[in-house]
Amino acid sequence: MNRRWTDTGDAHEQRGLKHRGETDVRVVPIPPELVKILREHIAEFGVGEDGRIFRSERGGVVASTAYTEVRQEARMLALTPAQVSSPLVRRPYDLRHGTATTLIIGLLTVGTLHKMID
């Protein structure tokens, strides 16, 4: 996050989900393979004081630059050179749109999808 975009001027803002109550949660369905990986990670590293699965070396919020570096490296490993030079999943938000499109095409109604990703 950028200090210019927060109400406090801090790099990270403590807030709940957009357009939801303070104690609301968002259920995010994930494949069983990812559940297994996350459970193994939690068993090995635990969670932060605030419940975060991933945190910085000092236990705080992971900087957005760290996510960017890892995502760019993963993109180079997962995609062909032609795909890397294309706009394919260039931004993290593209993954959300790509998943939504895939689900609409083959699996879900638009209404069901909206409930999942809203």
C-alpha positions, 0 to 999 in steps of 0.5 A: 500500500502507499502512504498517499492512499491511507487515511492515516498516512501509514504504509498499511491500514488496519481495516476490515473488508470493504463494504462489510461489517467490522467482524465479517469474513470472506469465505474463499474457496481454494483447491484441496492441493492449496489447503494441504500446502497452507496447512503444512506452511502453518504447521512449520511456521505458525501464524502471526499475532494478528492471524496472518499466514504470511508476514515479514521477517520481523512479524509485520505486514509483508511489503507490497514490493516483496509480493511484486518480486515473488509474483514476477519471479513466479510468472517467469517460471510458470509462463512461456517467454511469449506469455511473459512478454504479453499482458497475461497476468501482469498484475495480481488483479488479472488473476481474479478476472481470469479466474472469474472468467474461467468459472463463468465459462464452465462452472458457475452462474454470474450470481454465484460467482459474484457472491464468491468474489465480492 
